[in-house]
Amino acid sequence: MSEQHDQSRLTHLDERGEAHMVDVGAKADTQREAIARGRVLMEPATLRLIMGGGLPKGDVLATARVAGIMAAKRTPELIPLCHTLLLTHASVAITADEAASALLIEATVRTHGQTGVEMEAL
């Protein structure tokens, strides 16, 4: 296999194209951080309702933050082939962008270990 091909291949597929969990046993423990950002577009009236609070089902943003943190902690149960990681930090920040009628979401996850936390941040 050429070096270029080796660098571009999917790490969770072996030479036969079969799925496997990547072996990170030889990697050094290092501080790792991943940040994922996204936005949810909505009707202006919906954004006003969310930002005004007082919705019958409670605080939408608080629920979303807690759900995001819980999902980060349970990533290996939700996404096949992810390693179980001891997270040292997980946060979800949500801000309103009234001009775009959107919520801007930023998730930050950290660990000290042998593999990254990109999937946990997503």
Residue frames as a rotation matrix with the C-alpha (Angstrom) as fourth column:
MET 1
0.588 0.809 0.000 0.00
0.809 -0.588 0.000 0.00
0.000 0.000 -1.000 0.00
SER 2
-0.146 -0.655 0.741 1.45
0.570 -0.668 -0.478 3.39
0.808 0.353 0.471 -0.95
GLU 3
-0.788 -0.207 -0.580 2.08
0.608 -0.413 -0.678 5.99
-0.099 -0.887 0.451 1.74
GLN 4
-0.861 0.509 0.024 -0.46
-0.486 -0.835 0.258 8.37
0.151 0.211 0.966 0.19
HIS 5
-0.133 0.845 -0.518 -3.11
-0.217 0.485 0.847 5.65
0.967 0.225 0.119 0.05
ASP 6
-0.343 -0.062 -0.937 -2.33
0.773 0.549 -0.319 4.61
0.534 -0.834 -0.140 3.63
GLN 7
-0.957 -0.069 -0.280 -2.85
0.228 -0.777 -0.586 8.20
-0.177 -0.625 0.760 4.89
SER 8
-0.674 0.728 -0.130 -6.19
-0.714 -0.596 0.367 8.57
0.190 0.340 0.921 3.12
ARG 9
-0.512 0.512 -0.690 -7.75
0.147 0.843 0.517 5.24
0.846 0.163 -0.507 4.05
LEU 10
0.388 0.744 0.544 -10.55
-0.568 -0.272 0.777 4.99
0.726 -0.611 0.317 6.57
THR 11
-0.537 -0.752 0.382 -9.07
-0.743 0.206 -0.637 3.99
0.401 -0.626 -0.669 9.92
HIS 12
-0.192 0.537 0.821 -12.03
-0.751 0.458 -0.475 1.84
-0.632 -0.708 0.316 10.99
LEU 13
0.901 0.387 -0.197 -11.75
-0.420 0.661 -0.622 -0.42
-0.111 0.643 0.758 7.94
ASP 14
0.187 -0.861 0.474 -9.06
-0.104 0.462 0.881 -3.08
-0.977 -0.214 -0.003 7.63
GLU 15
-0.702 -0.601 -0.383 -7.28
-0.436 -0.063 0.898 -4.12
-0.563 0.797 -0.218 4.42
ARG 16
-0.839 0.450 0.307 -10.31
0.544 0.718 0.434 -6.24
-0.025 0.531 -0.847 3.44
GLY 17
-0.642 0.603 0.473 -12.73
-0.226 -0.739 0.635 -3.36
0.732 0.301 0.611 4.04
GLU 18
0.106 0.665 -0.739 -14.12
0.633 0.528 0.567 -4.93
0.767 -0.528 -0.365 7.21
ALA 19
0.465 0.168 0.869 -15.05
-0.405 -0.833 0.377 -2.71
0.787 -0.528 -0.320 10.16
HIS 20
0.162 -0.427 -0.889 -12.88
0.806 0.577 -0.131 -2.94
0.569 -0.696 0.438 13.29
MET 21
0.982 0.079 -0.170 -12.07
0.174 -0.724 0.668 -0.88
-0.070 -0.686 -0.725 16.36
VAL 22
0.481 -0.850 0.214 -8.80
-0.193 -0.341 -0.920 1.02
0.855 0.401 -0.329 15.99
ASP 23
0.536 -0.419 -0.733 -6.04
0.816 0.481 0.321 -0.16
0.218 -0.770 0.600 18.37
VAL 24
0.635 -0.288 0.717 -4.78
-0.199 -0.958 -0.209 2.90
0.747 -0.010 -0.665 20.26
GLY 25
0.932 -0.194 -0.307 -2.76
0.363 0.480 0.798 0.91
-0.007 -0.855 0.518 22.80
ALA 26
0.063 -0.996 0.061 0.62
0.998 0.062 -0.021 2.16
0.017 0.062 0.998 21.56
LYS 27
0.142 0.034 0.989 -0.40
0.352 -0.936 -0.018 5.82
0.925 0.351 -0.145 21.55
ALA 28
-0.818 -0.489 -0.304 0.77
0.477 -0.281 -0.833 8.11
0.322 -0.826 0.463 24.36
ASP 29
0.233 0.843 -0.486 -1.68
0.965 -0.263 0.007 9.70
-0.122 -0.470 -0.874 26.77
THR 30
-0.868 -0.431 0.247 -2.05
0.458 -0.886 0.065 13.37
0.191 0.170 0.967 25.88
GLN 31
-0.424 0.728 -0.538 -4.49
0.111 -0.548 -0.829 16.18
-0.899 -0.411 0.152 26.60
ARG 32
-0.837 0.213 0.504 -7.13
0.536 0.129 0.834 16.17
0.113 0.968 -0.222 23.86
GLU 33
-0.395 0.731 -0.556 -9.91
0.017 -0.599 -0.800 18.61
-0.919 -0.325 0.224 23.03
ALA 34
-0.745 0.264 0.612 -12.54
0.652 0.096 0.752 18.78
0.139 0.960 -0.244 20.31
ILE 35
-0.532 0.618 -0.579 -14.97
-0.133 -0.736 -0.664 21.58
-0.837 -0.276 0.473 19.55
ALA 36
-0.645 0.443 0.623 -17.99
0.763 0.339 0.550 21.08
0.032 0.830 -0.557 17.30
ARG 37
-0.700 0.428 -0.572 -20.15
-0.188 -0.883 -0.430 23.95
-0.689 -0.194 0.699 16.11
GLY 38
-0.685 0.554 0.473 -23.50
0.706 0.345 0.618 24.03
0.180 0.757 -0.628 14.37
ARG 39
-0.865 0.488 -0.115 -26.61
-0.420 -0.830 -0.367 26.10
-0.275 -0.269 0.923 14.01
VAL 40
-0.534 0.803 0.263 -30.29
0.788 0.586 -0.188 25.37
-0.306 0.107 -0.946 14.02
LEU 41
-0.962 0.253 0.101 -32.37
-0.165 -0.836 0.523 27.58
0.217 0.486 0.847 11.75
MET 42
-0.499 0.846 -0.189 -35.98
0.831 0.405 -0.380 28.27
-0.245 -0.347 -0.905 12.66
GLU 43
0.187 0.667 0.722 -38.86
0.661 -0.629 0.409 30.63
0.726 0.400 -0.559 12.18
PRO 44
-0.604 -0.436 0.667 -38.36
-0.091 -0.794 -0.601 33.95
0.791 -0.424 0.440 14.01
ALA 45
0.290 0.795 0.533 -41.48
-0.741 -0.166 0.651 33.29
0.606 -0.583 0.541 16.11
THR 46
0.770 -0.067 -0.634 -40.00
0.291 0.922 0.256 29.97
0.568 -0.382 0.730 17.29
LEU 47
-0.302 -0.951 -0.066 -36.75
0.597 -0.135 -0.791 31.65
0.743 -0.278 0.609 18.32
ARG 48
-0.400 0.223 0.889 -38.70
-0.528 -0.849 -0.024 34.30
0.749 -0.479 0.457 20.24
LEU 49
0.706 0.708 -0.015 -40.64
-0.434 0.449 0.781 31.60
0.559 -0.545 0.625 22.10
ILE 50
0.484 -0.607 -0.630 -37.45
0.646 0.734 -0.210 29.72
0.590 -0.306 0.747 23.03
MET 51
-0.543 -0.799 0.259 -35.60
0.447 -0.535 -0.717 32.84
0.711 -0.273 0.647 24.15
GLY 52
-0.169 0.572 0.803 -38.61
-0.582 -0.715 0.387 34.20
0.795 -0.402 0.454 26.04
GLY 53
-0.981 -0.193 -0.021 -38.87
-0.109 0.636 -0.764 31.10
0.160 -0.747 -0.645 28.21
GLY 54
-0.501 0.827 0.256 -42.08
-0.639 -0.154 -0.754 30.07
-0.584 -0.541 0.605 29.86
LEU 55
-0.372 0.359 -0.856 -42.82
-0.717 0.475 0.510 27.26
0.590 0.804 0.080 27.39
PRO 56
0.584 0.754 0.300 -45.15
-0.771 0.400 0.495 24.56
0.253 -0.521 0.815 28.74
LYS 57
0.851 -0.280 -0.444 -42.42
0.262 0.960 -0.103 21.89
0.455 -0.028 0.890 28.57
GLY 58
0.690 -0.581 -0.433 -39.80
0.465 -0.103 0.879 23.98
-0.555 -0.808 0.199 30.37
ASP 59
0.423 -0.653 -0.629 -36.45
-0.548 -0.737 0.396 25.55
-0.722 0.177 -0.669 29.48
VAL 60
1.000 0.026 -0.007 -35.61
-0.020 0.536 -0.844 24.33
-0.018 0.844 0.536 25.97
LEU 61
0.449 -0.893 -0.003 -31.98
-0.536 -0.266 -0.801 25.49
0.715 0.362 -0.598 26.12
ALA 62
-0.077 -0.443 0.893 -31.25
-0.973 0.231 0.030 23.89
-0.219 -0.866 -0.449 29.50
THR 63
0.645 0.388 0.658 -32.71
-0.263 0.921 -0.286 20.62
-0.717 0.012 0.696 28.25
ALA 64
0.941 -0.313 -0.128 -30.59
-0.070 0.190 -0.979 20.78
0.331 0.931 0.157 25.09
ARG 65
0.145 -0.936 0.322 -27.40
-0.863 -0.278 -0.422 21.49
0.485 -0.216 -0.848 27.06
VAL 66
0.002 -0.095 0.995 -27.98
-0.783 0.618 0.061 18.56
-0.621 -0.780 -0.073 29.41
ALA 67
0.865 0.370 0.339 -28.89
-0.085 0.774 -0.628 16.26
-0.495 0.514 0.701 26.49
GLY 68
0.728 -0.652 -0.210 -25.68
-0.382 -0.132 -0.915 17.23
0.569 0.746 -0.345 24.67
ILE 69
-0.144 -0.790 0.596 -23.52
-0.978 0.020 -0.210 16.50
0.154 -0.613 -0.775 27.71
MET 70
0.259 0.316 0.913 -25.30
-0.534 0.834 -0.138 13.19
-0.805 -0.451 0.384 28.32
ALA 71
0.993 0.109 -0.056 -24.78
-0.101 0.477 -0.873 12.21
-0.068 0.872 0.484 24.67
ALA 72
0.315 -0.947 -0.055 -21.06
-0.733 -0.206 -0.648 13.00
0.603 0.244 -0.760 24.91
LYS 73
-0.233 -0.396 0.888 -20.78
-0.924 0.374 -0.076 10.75
-0.302 -0.839 -0.453 27.95
ARG 74
0.234 0.445 0.864 -22.61
-0.200 0.892 -0.405 7.90
-0.951 -0.078 0.298 26.20
THR 75
0.197 -0.180 -0.964 -20.96
-0.948 -0.286 -0.140 8.16
-0.250 0.941 -0.227 22.78
PRO 76
-0.810 -0.567 -0.152 -19.58
-0.586 0.765 0.268 4.59
-0.036 0.306 -0.951 22.74
GLU 77
-0.533 0.706 0.466 -23.13
0.268 0.663 -0.699 3.29
-0.803 -0.248 -0.543 23.31
LEU 78
0.427 0.788 -0.444 -24.53
-0.096 -0.449 -0.889 5.45
-0.899 0.422 -0.116 20.49
ILE 79
0.594 -0.325 -0.736 -21.81
-0.805 -0.235 -0.545 5.26
0.005 0.916 -0.401 17.80
PRO 80
0.976 -0.199 0.087 -20.32
0.198 0.980 0.027 1.90
-0.091 -0.009 0.996 16.83
LEU 81
0.444 -0.894 0.053 -16.55
0.754 0.341 -0.561 1.37
0.483 0.290 0.826 17.23
CYS 82
0.358 -0.331 0.873 -15.97
-0.393 -0.902 -0.181 4.39
0.847 -0.278 -0.452 19.51
HIS 83
-0.489 -0.610 -0.624 -13.68
0.408 0.472 -0.781 3.85
0.771 -0.636 0.018 22.47
THR 84
0.701 0.607 -0.373 -14.99
0.596 -0.212 0.775 4.32
0.391 -0.765 -0.511 25.99
LEU 85
-0.292 -0.824 0.486 -13.29
0.400 -0.567 -0.720 7.47
0.869 -0.016 0.495 27.29
LEU 86
0.053 0.206 -0.977 -13.02
0.968 -0.250 0.000 9.15
-0.244 -0.946 -0.213 30.66
LEU 87
0.238 0.098 0.966 -14.10
0.558 -0.828 -0.053 12.69
0.795 0.551 -0.252 29.81
THR 88
-0.547 -0.470 -0.693 -12.55
0.835 -0.359 -0.416 15.46
-0.053 -0.807 0.588 31.88
HIS 89
-0.630 0.381 -0.677 -14.88
-0.145 -0.914 -0.380 18.15
-0.763 -0.142 0.631 30.49
ALA 90
-0.606 0.509 0.612 -18.04
0.778 0.218 0.589 18.41
0.166 0.833 -0.527 28.40
SER 91
-0.445 0.501 -0.742 -20.00
0.186 -0.759 -0.624 21.59
-0.876 -0.416 0.244 27.79
VAL 92
-0.291 0.453 0.843 -22.61
0.944 -0.007 0.330 22.88
0.156 0.891 -0.426 25.37
ALA 93
-0.641 0.076 -0.764 -23.02
0.179 -0.953 -0.245 26.62
-0.746 -0.294 0.597 24.80
ILE 94
-0.194 0.665 0.721 -26.08
0.980 0.097 0.174 27.88
0.045 0.740 -0.671 22.97
THR 95
-0.623 0.001 -0.782 -26.56
0.171 -0.976 -0.137 31.47
-0.764 -0.219 0.607 21.84
ALA 96
0.427 0.855 0.294 -29.26
0.622 -0.041 -0.782 33.14
-0.657 0.516 -0.549 19.79
ASP 97
-0.861 -0.508 -0.021 -28.55
0.312 -0.562 0.766 34.79
-0.401 0.653 0.642 16.46
GLU 98
-0.008 0.965 -0.261 -31.68
0.257 -0.251 -0.933 36.84
-0.966 -0.075 -0.246 15.95
ALA 99
-0.112 -0.086 -0.990 -30.54
-0.774 -0.617 0.141 38.24
-0.623 0.782 0.002 12.59
ALA 100
-0.759 -0.238 -0.607 -30.27
-0.592 0.640 0.490 34.71
0.272 0.731 -0.626 11.16
SER 101
0.343 0.897 0.280 -33.21
-0.924 0.268 0.274 33.37
0.171 -0.353 0.920 13.20
ALA 102
0.344 -0.359 -0.868 -30.95
-0.052 0.915 -0.399 30.63
0.937 0.182 0.297 14.52
LEU 103
0.901 -0.259 0.347 -29.44
-0.336 0.085 0.938 29.07
-0.272 -0.962 -0.010 17.61
LEU 104
0.274 -0.900 -0.339 -25.64
-0.597 0.117 -0.794 28.74
0.754 0.420 -0.505 17.50
ILE 105
0.974 0.099 0.203 -24.39
-0.217 0.659 0.720 25.65
-0.063 -0.746 0.663 19.31
GLU 106
0.120 -0.977 -0.175 -20.83
-0.661 0.053 -0.748 24.93
0.740 0.206 -0.640 20.43
ALA 107
0.991 0.130 0.010 -19.88
-0.102 0.723 0.684 21.69
0.082 -0.679 0.730 22.17
THR 108
0.110 -0.990 0.086 -16.47
-0.800 -0.139 -0.584 21.34
0.590 -0.004 -0.807 23.82
VAL 109
0.988 0.151 -0.016 -15.14
-0.119 0.835 0.537 18.02
0.094 -0.529 0.844 25.10
ARG 110
0.123 -0.989 0.082 -11.80
-0.880 -0.147 -0.452 17.17
0.459 -0.016 -0.888 26.70
THR 111
0.999 0.019 -0.035 -10.00
0.000 0.869 0.494 14.08
0.040 -0.494 0.869 27.90
HIS 112
0.073 -0.996 0.050 -6.51
-0.977 -0.061 0.204 12.97
-0.200 -0.064 -0.978 28.80
GLY 113
0.467 0.186 0.864 -5.95
-0.175 0.978 -0.115 9.75
-0.867 -0.097 0.489 26.93
GLN 114
-0.481 -0.738 0.473 -4.86
0.179 0.446 0.877 7.82
-0.858 0.506 -0.083 23.87
THR 115
-0.552 0.352 0.756 -7.56
0.824 0.091 0.559 8.90
0.128 0.932 -0.340 21.41
GLY 116
-0.969 0.077 0.236 -9.48
-0.055 -0.993 0.101 12.03
0.243 0.085 0.966 20.54
VAL 117
-0.577 0.793 -0.198 -12.94
0.443 0.100 -0.891 13.21
-0.687 -0.601 -0.408 21.49
GLU 118
-0.949 0.175 -0.261 -14.21
-0.312 -0.607 0.731 14.38
-0.031 0.776 0.631 18.10
MET 119
-0.542 0.787 -0.295 -17.23
0.287 0.503 0.815 12.08
0.790 0.357 -0.498 18.08
GLU 120
-0.298 0.410 -0.862 -18.13
0.949 0.027 -0.315 13.06
-0.106 -0.912 -0.397 21.65
ALA 121
-0.753 -0.017 -0.658 -18.13
0.070 -0.996 -0.055 16.73
-0.655 -0.087 0.751 20.64
LEU 122
-0.862 0.473 -0.184 -20.35
-0.274 -0.129 0.953 16.03
0.427 0.872 0.241 17.66
